[in-house]
Amino acid sequence: MDKTDDLKIGARRSYWNEAKARGIFEAWQQSGETLAAFARRLGVNRKRLQRWASRLGVREPKAIRFHPVQVRERASGLLAAAIEIDLGAKCCIRVPPGFGAEDLRRVLAVLNEVTPC
């Protein structure tokens, strides 16, 4: 029996105390799944998880939204403008023309350590 099987058995029990619920929500947050997908995988009623989430003050993270990007090339084939990467209210990265890809990877790695992107 693996961890997932133990989690399924524990989640299906009729009574959850606060410690049990917190353990289940910790597993959900580590899974990266939506609350609905996690409930389906465990075979637990989604509404039960939602009620416990409300009691514990746990919120489902907002979905990441991707926006369309439009790239314009100059006649020479080179982009003259900087690239802007907006990471929300706290962070915007401006990458000037000619900035090295490896340098950008290092910047993003440091940002990811502080605040996961």
C-alpha positions, 0 to 999 in steps of 0.5 A: 500500500502506498501513500496515495492508498493511505490517503484515499482510505483516510479521506473516505472515513466518515469522520474527519477531525481538524488534524485529519483535514489539515493533512488532506489539504496539505496533500492536496496543495502538494499535488498541484491539482485542482480541488475538484480533481483531487477529490475525484482521485480520492473518491471524496465528495468535492463539497466535503472538501470545500466545507473543510476548506472554508472552516480551515481558511484554505483557498484554492489558488487562482488559475494561471492565465496566459495572455496572447503575445504579439511579436513584431519584427523590424525589417532587419529581423531584430527586435529593438524593444525590451521584453517585459515579463509581468509577474503581478503586482510585486514584480515586473522584469524588463529584458533589454535587447541583447540580454543573454538567455543564461542570464535571464535563467539565473534571474528567474531562478533567484525570483523563483526561490523568493516567490515561486512564479 
